[in-house]
């Protein structure tokens, strides 16, 4: 049966950095520290703060950006904080709450480097690690509690290496032991309590181009996932992770600070959600060329921007059958009207497939002065399908793509099925906005969770958008765009106007949504 050391080899951090230093908690003073934890000041692009007195929180997450043609070298704030909320599980009808507090903390690992090689792991993509952390929590049912009461206590350090610490995957729970003794004999009956192991990882990766189809953008992944295992069947699971950006972007663009009227960013954060089209005609290599731009009506099936606090949607569910879904409305320029389209859904696919939290852009001041009509929406332009700056992305499903890194889960694990959601088959996912710049990722499962097998929560991770991956391609997209030809020349060199024309069609002095927003009335 596996020990703690064996089990932890499955985590992302110890896959990439198997000899990462760690510090023990909950042990006696003489054995509290195994090795020194990594120095938080270790140089790296990612920075963040973590206090073991409140281990369920990571704060002050920043990323050091190098200079590009669009912005100066700087270190913007990616997250104000990330919270791992208490995990709810059920065991033999008992509702149990797993509080990720210092009381239950067993170990903390930190590293500033590590490598996941191609083909090394079926669960983790190739990556180069930046500063990263692994927290290990242990819970067990207190067998000494009073009759008809129950409570949780930390797993004692002396049982972590025992061969009955956790069973092998699929092993049946042990039968209640029977002790046969005579009246004059004595014996000791040793019971193994229900135990739950929780790993909370905050793993930051170096830049790559594997987060979007066709390597069209450079991003830095970070993965604040949870891994959970029990030695007994768990009847249910509910977990919640809050991801909170600052309310205002701290990013600055090339040149001296502009006056407010000249700034190309609105700076106030906004949240949008999108669903990818599953049409076989939609492939990024077809709609992302110099002659065919990735307009929203070509690659998305549903969209909602500027989401307020309290909005929430079921994003993935094992109860969703797939097949014919909702009707979308796409603008036909030639006909001058919206046309209905039946959208096909993949099994388990819910309302939206991804979320972006980023500051909108603004058209150049000369264009805003020339076209002051608010109906053109030149003051608040959403970046999509990829972002040139300061954008937090999370995709729990991608359109059917050829890249294995964008494939979803099957019954064996991740990166298996094109177009499938990126979460385990039995999980329901709901995403709720906490504010215009924060949201909660909420997972539940009503299926009995097998002992000795890892349960993954937010396995897909997130990415911080850095820039277009090919600067020359970006310039070509801007310089020769036929859709921008009716506009003055300033529009040809503006990223904001590039994003504007992907979303809107211009009819006189009105902006017409190429893909009508979810919930908007269809114009007659």
C-alpha positions in Angstrom: 0.0 0.0 0.0 1.3 3.5 -0.8 2.9 5.7 1.8 2.6 9.5 1.8 5.9 9.9 0.0 4.7 7.6 -2.8 1.4 9.4 -3.1 3.0 12.9 -3.3 5.0 11.8 -6.4 1.7 12.2 -8.3 1.5 16.0 -7.6 2.6 18.5 -10.3 5.3 20.1 -8.2 7.0 16.8 -7.2 6.7 15.5 -10.7 8.7 18.5 -11.9 10.9 18.9 -8.9 11.1 15.6 -7.0 13.7 16.9 -4.5 12.0 20.1 -3.6 12.7 21.2 0.0 9.9 21.0 2.5 8.9 21.9 6.0 6.8 19.7 8.3 4.0 20.9 10.5 2.0 19.2 13.2 5.0 17.2 14.4 6.8 17.2 17.7 9.3 20.1 18.1 12.3 17.7 17.6 11.1 16.5 14.1 9.3 19.6 12.9 11.6 20.6 10.1 12.9 18.1 7.5 14.6 20.6 5.2 14.6 24.3 4.8 11.7 25.6 2.6 12.6 27.5 -0.6 13.6 31.1 -0.1 10.6 33.3 -1.1 13.0 35.8 -2.5 14.3 33.4 -5.1 14.4 35.3 -8.5 11.6 34.5 -10.9 9.0 36.1 -13.1 6.2 35.1 -10.7 5.9 36.5 -7.2 3.3 35.9 -4.5 2.8 35.8 -0.7 1.7 33.0 1.5 1.4 32.8 5.3 1.0 29.4 6.9 -1.1 30.9 9.6 -3.8 31.2 6.8 -2.7 28.5 4.4 -5.8 28.6 2.3 -4.9 32.0 0.9 -2.3 33.2 -1.7 -2.1 36.9 -2.1 -0.2 39.6 -4.1 0.4 37.5 -7.2 2.4 39.5 -9.7 4.2 38.7 -13.0 7.3 40.4 -14.4 6.6 41.2 -18.0 9.5 41.9 -20.4 9.2 44.7 -22.9 7.2 44.1 -26.1 6.3 46.5 -29.0 3.0 47.2 -27.1 4.1 47.8 -23.5 7.2 48.6 -21.4 8.9 46.2 -19.0 6.9 46.1 -15.8 5.3 43.9 -13.0 1.5 44.1 -13.0 -0.7 42.5 -10.4 -2.3 39.3 -11.7 -4.3 38.4 -8.6 -5.1 40.2 -5.4 -5.8 36.9 -3.8 -6.7 33.3 -4.4 -8.8 31.4 -1.7 -9.2 27.7 -1.3 -12.5 27.4 0.7 -13.3 24.5 3.0 -14.1 21.3 1.2 -17.3 19.5 2.0 -17.4 15.6 1.8 -19.8 13.0 2.9 -18.9 9.7 4.7 -21.6 7.2 5.8 -24.2 9.9 5.9 -21.9 12.3 7.9 -21.3 15.7 6.4 -17.7 16.6 7.0 -16.0 19.9 6.5 -12.3 19.9 5.6 -10.9 23.3 6.8 -7.6 24.1 5.1 -6.0 25.6 8.2 -2.6 25.3 9.9 -4.1 22.8 12.3 -4.3 20.2 9.6 -1.2 21.2 7.6 1.3 18.4 7.3 3.9 19.8 4.9 4.8 22.8 2.8 7.0 22.3 -0.3 8.5 25.2 -2.3 10.6 25.4 -5.4 11.7 28.0 -7.9 12.4 25.6 -10.8 11.5 22.2 -12.1 10.7 20.5 -15.4 7.9 18.2 -16.6 9.3 16.6 -19.7 7.2 15.6 -22.7 5.7 12.1 -22.1 6.8 12.1 -18.4 3.2 12.3 -17.0 -0.3 11.5 -18.3 -1.7 14.1 -16.0 0.7 17.1 -16.4 1.7 18.9 -19.5 5.3 19.6 -20.4 6.3 22.7 -18.4 9.2 24.7 -16.9 8.3 25.8 -13.4 8.8 29.2 -11.8 8.2 29.8 -8.1 5.7 27.2 -6.9 4.3 25.7 -3.7 2.6 22.5 -2.6 0.6 22.3 0.7 -0.3 18.9 2.2 -3.2 18.6 4.6 -4.3 15.5 6.5 -7.6 14.8 8.2 -8.9 11.8 10.1 -12.1 10.9 12.0 -11.5 11.1 15.7 -12.4 7.7 17.1 -12.1 9.0 20.6 -15.0 11.3 20.3 -18.0 10.9 22.5 -20.7 8.5 21.5 -23.0 9.8 18.7 -20.6 12.7 18.0 -17.9 13.0 15.4 -15.0 15.4 14.8 -11.9 15.6 12.6 -8.3 15.6 13.9 -5.0 16.0 12.1 -3.4 12.8 10.8 -0.6 11.9 13.2 2.9 12.1 11.7 3.8 8.6 12.8 1.2 7.0 10.5 2.2 8.7 7.3 4.7 6.0 6.3 2.6 3.0 7.5 1.4 0.6 4.8 -2.2 1.1 5.8 -2.1 4.9 5.4 -3.9 4.8 2.1 -5.2 1.8 0.0 -4.4 1.1 -3.5 -6.9 2.4 -6.1 -10.1 0.3 -6.1 -9.3 -1.6 -2.9 -12.3 -2.5 -0.9 -12.6 -1.0 2.6 -11.4 -3.4 5.4 -14.0 -5.4 7.2 -14.7 -4.7 10.8 -12.2 -6.9 12.7 -13.5 -9.7 14.9 -11.5 -10.5 18.0 -12.0 -13.9 19.7 -10.8 -14.0 23.3 -11.7 -15.9 26.4 -12.8 -14.3 29.6 -9.3 -14.4 31.1 -7.6 -13.1 28.0 -7.0 -9.5 26.9 -6.3 -8.1 23.5 -5.8 -4.9 21.6 -8.2 -4.0 18.8 -6.6 -1.5 16.4 -9.0 0.4 14.1 -7.9 2.5 11.1 -10.0 5.7 11.0 -11.4 7.3 7.9 -8.6 9.6 6.5 -8.6 12.3 3.8 -5.4 13.7 2.2 -5.7 17.1 0.5 -2.9 18.6 -1.7 -3.3 22.3 -2.6 -0.8 23.3 -5.3 0.0 26.8 -6.5 2.3 26.0 -9.4 3.5 28.8 -11.7 5.0 28.1 -15.1 7.2 29.9 -17.5 5.9 31.3 -20.8 4.7 29.0 -23.5 2.4 29.0 -26.5 0.4 25.8 -25.7 -2.6 27.4 -24.1 -4.5 28.4 -27.3 -5.0 26.6 -30.6 -2.3 27.2 -33.2 0.1 28.7 -30.7 -1.4 32.2 -31.4 -0.6 33.8 -28.1 2.0 33.7 -25.4 0.8 32.9 -21.9 2.1 31.9 -18.5 0.1 29.1 -16.9 -0.5 28.9 -13.2 -2.3 26.0 -11.6 -4.0 26.5 -8.2 -5.6 23.0 -8.1 -6.6 20.7 -5.4 -6.0 16.9 -5.2 -8.0 14.8 -2.7 -7.8 11.2 -1.6 -9.5 9.1 1.1 -9.0 5.7 2.5 -12.8 5.2 2.5 -15.5 5.8 -0.1 -16.8 9.4 0.0 -20.4 9.9 -0.9 -20.2 13.4 -2.1 -17.8 16.3 -2.7 -18.1 20.1 -2.9 -15.2 22.5 -3.4 -14.9 26.2 -4.1 -11.9 28.3 -5.2 -12.1 32.1 -5.4 -10.0 33.9 -8.0 -9.8 37.6 -7.4 -8.1 40.2 -9.6 -7.5 43.8 -8.6 -10.4 46.2 -9.5 -8.1 48.3 -11.6 -5.3 47.2 -14.0 -1.8 48.5 -13.0 -0.5 48.0 -16.5 1.3 50.8 -18.5 1.8 50.9 -22.3 4.8 52.1 -24.3 5.8 55.8 -23.9 5.2 58.3 -21.1 2.0 58.0 -19.1 -0.8 59.3 -21.3 -3.5 61.7 -20.2 -6.8 59.9 -19.3 -8.3 61.0 -22.6 -5.4 59.4 -24.6 -5.0 56.2 -22.6 -5.7 53.1 -24.7 -7.0 51.1 -21.7 -10.0 51.8 -19.5 -8.1 50.2 -16.6 -11.2 49.1 -14.8 -11.4 45.3 -14.8 -14.3 43.5 -16.6 -15.3 39.9 -16.8 -16.6 38.1 -19.9 -17.6 34.5 -20.7 -17.6 32.8 -24.1 -18.6 29.4 -25.5 -16.7 28.0 -28.4 -18.4 26.8 -31.6 -18.3 23.1 -32.2 -18.9 23.4 -36.0 -16.5 21.3 -38.1 -16.0 24.4 -40.2 -14.5 26.2 -37.2 -10.8 25.6 -36.8 -8.3 28.3 -35.9 -6.1 27.5 -38.8 -9.1 28.3 -41.1 -10.4 31.5 -39.4 -7.1 32.9 -38.2 -5.3 33.9 -41.4 -4.4 37.2 -43.1 -7.5 37.0 -45.2 -10.0 35.5 -42.8 -10.0 37.1 -39.3 -11.3 35.3 -36.2 -14.5 37.3 -35.9 -16.7 36.4 -32.9 -19.5 34.9 -35.1 -16.9 32.6 -36.7 -15.5 30.9 -33.6 -17.9 31.5 -30.7 -21.5 30.3 -30.2 -22.4 32.3 -27.1 -21.0 35.4 -25.3 -21.7 37.6 -22.3 -19.5 40.6 -21.5 -19.4 43.0 -18.5 -20.8 40.4 -16.1 -22.0 41.9 -12.8 -21.5 40.4 -9.3 -23.9 37.5 -8.7 -24.0 36.1 -12.2 -23.6 32.3 -12.2 -23.9 29.5 -14.8 -23.6 25.7 -14.9 -20.6 25.2 -17.1 -20.1 21.4 -17.1 -22.4 18.6 -16.0 -22.4 14.8 -16.4 -26.2 15.2 -16.9 -25.8 17.3 -20.1 -26.3 15.0 -23.0 -24.9 17.1 -25.8 -26.5 17.2 -29.3 -28.8 20.0 -30.6 -28.6 22.9 -28.2 -29.5 26.6 -28.2 -30.1 29.0 -31.1 -27.5 31.7 -31.7 -28.0 34.8 -33.8 -25.2 35.8 -36.2 -25.2 39.0 -38.2 -25.3 38.7 -42.0 -23.7 41.8 -43.5 -25.0 41.1 -47.0 -28.6 40.6 -45.9 -28.5 43.3 -43.2 -30.1 41.1 -40.5 -29.5 38.4 -37.9 -29.9 34.8 -38.8 -30.6 31.9 -36.4 -28.1 29.0 -36.1 -28.7 25.7 -34.3 -25.6 25.1 -32.0 -24.4 21.6 -31.4 -23.2 20.8 -28.0 -20.6 18.2 -26.8 -21.6 15.8 -24.0 -21.3 17.4 -20.6 -20.9 20.9 -22.2 -22.7 23.6 -20.2 -23.4 27.3 -20.7 -20.0 28.8 -21.3 -16.5 27.4 -21.9 -14.2 30.0 -20.6 -13.8 33.2 -18.7 -11.6 36.3 -19.2 -11.0 39.0 -16.6 -9.1 41.9 -18.2 -9.3 45.7 -18.7 -11.1 46.7 -21.9 -9.3 48.8 -24.5 -10.3 52.1 -26.0 -10.0 53.3 -29.6 -7.4 56.0 -30.3 -8.5 59.4 -29.1 -8.5 60.8 -32.7 -11.1 58.2 -33.6 -13.2 58.8 -30.5 -13.2 62.5 -31.2 -14.1 61.9 -34.9 -16.9 59.4 -33.9 -18.3 60.5 -30.5 -21.5 58.5 -30.9 -21.8 56.1 -28.0 -23.5 53.6 -30.3 -20.1 52.7 -31.8 -18.8 51.5 -28.4 -15.3 52.9 -29.0 -14.7 53.6 -25.2 -14.9 49.9 -24.1 -13.5 47.3 -26.4 -13.3 43.7 -25.1 -10.2 41.6 -26.1 -11.1 38.2 -27.5 -10.4 35.5 -28.7 -6.8 36.1 -27.5 -5.5 39.0 -25.4 -2.5 41.3 -26.1 -2.1 42.3 -22.5 -3.1 41.9 -18.8 -5.7 39.2 -19.3 -6.5 36.3 -17.0 -7.9 33.3 -18.9 -9.5 30.1 -17.7 -10.8 27.6 -20.2 -12.6 24.5 -18.9 -13.4 23.4 -22.5 -12.0 24.2 -25.9 -13.5 23.8 -29.3 -12.5 20.5 -31.0 -8.8 21.2 -31.7 -5.9 19.1 -33.0 -3.6 19.9 -30.1 -3.6 17.2 -27.4 -3.0 19.8 -24.7 -6.5 21.2 -25.4 -8.3 17.9 -25.3 -10.6 17.1 -22.4 -11.2 14.2 -20.0 -12.4 10.7 -20.6 -12.9 8.0 -18.0 -9.1 7.4 -17.8 -7.9 11.0 -17.4 -7.1 14.3 -19.1 -6.0 15.3 -22.6 -8.0 12.5 -24.2 -11.1 13.8 -26.1 -11.2 16.8 -28.5 -13.9 19.2 -27.5 -14.6 17.5 -24.2 -14.6 19.5 -20.9 -11.3 19.6 -19.0 -12.7 18.2 -15.7 -13.4 14.7 -14.5 -16.5 13.0 -16.0 -18.5 12.9 -12.7 -18.0 16.5 -11.7 -20.5 19.4 -12.0 -18.9 22.8 -12.5 -20.6 26.1 -11.7 -18.8 29.5 -12.1 -20.1 32.5 -10.2 -19.0 36.1 -10.4 -18.2 37.7 -7.0 -17.6 41.1 -8.5 -16.7 42.6 -11.9 -13.1 41.4 -11.3 -13.5 38.2 -9.3 -15.2 34.8 -9.6 -15.7 31.5 -7.8 -15.0 28.1 -9.3 -17.4 25.7 -7.7 -17.3 21.9 -8.2 -19.5 19.2 -6.8 -19.8 15.5 -7.3 -22.6 13.2 -6.1 -20.8 10.0 -7.2 -19.2 7.8 -4.7 -15.4 8.6 -4.8 -13.3 5.6 -4.9 -10.7 5.0 -2.0 -7.1 5.4 -2.9 -7.7 7.4 -6.1 -6.9 11.1 -6.6 -9.8 13.5 -7.2 -8.7 16.6 -9.1 -10.3 20.0 -8.7 -9.4 22.8 -11.2 -6.9 20.5 -12.9 -7.1 22.6 -16.1 -5.5 25.6 -14.4 -5.4 29.2 -15.6 -3.2 31.4 -17.8 -2.0 35.0 -17.7 -2.1 36.5 -21.2 1.2 38.2 -22.2 1.2 39.0 -25.9 0.5 37.7 -29.4 3.0 34.9 -29.9 4.2 36.2 -33.3 4.8 40.0 -33.4 5.0 40.1 -37.2 1.7 38.2 -37.5 0.1 40.7 -35.2 1.4 43.6 -37.3 0.1 42.0 -40.5 -3.3 41.4 -38.9 -3.5 45.0 -38.0 -2.0 46.6 -41.2 -3.9 44.8 -43.9 -7.2 44.1 -42.4 -9.9 44.6 -45.0 -12.6 45.0 -42.4 -10.8 48.1 -41.1 -10.5 49.7 -44.5 -13.6 52.0 -44.0 -12.0 53.5 -41.0 -9.3 56.3 -41.0 -5.7 55.1 -41.2 -5.3 55.3 -37.4 -7.5 52.3 -37.1 -5.0 50.2 -39.1 -2.3 50.4 -36.4 -4.6 50.0 -33.4 -4.9 46.8 -31.4 -8.1 48.2 -29.9 -9.7 48.6 -33.3 -8.5 45.2 -34.3 -10.5 43.8 -31.4 -13.4 46.1 -32.2 -13.8 44.7 -35.7 -13.7 41.1 -34.5 -16.8 41.8 -32.4 -18.7 44.4 -34.4 -19.8 45.2 -37.9 -20.2 48.9 -38.7 -23.5 50.1 -40.2 -23.4 53.8 -40.7 -22.6 55.1 -37.2 -23.8 52.0 -35.3 -21.9 49.0 -34.0 -23.7 45.8 -34.8 -22.8 42.7 -32.8 -21.5 40.0 -35.1 -22.7 37.4 -32.5 -25.7 38.7 -30.6 -24.9 38.7 -26.8 -26.6 36.1 -24.7 -30.0 37.5 -23.4 -30.1 40.4 -25.8 -33.3 41.0 -27.7 -33.2 40.1 -31.4 -33.7 43.3 -33.5 -36.8 43.1 -35.6 
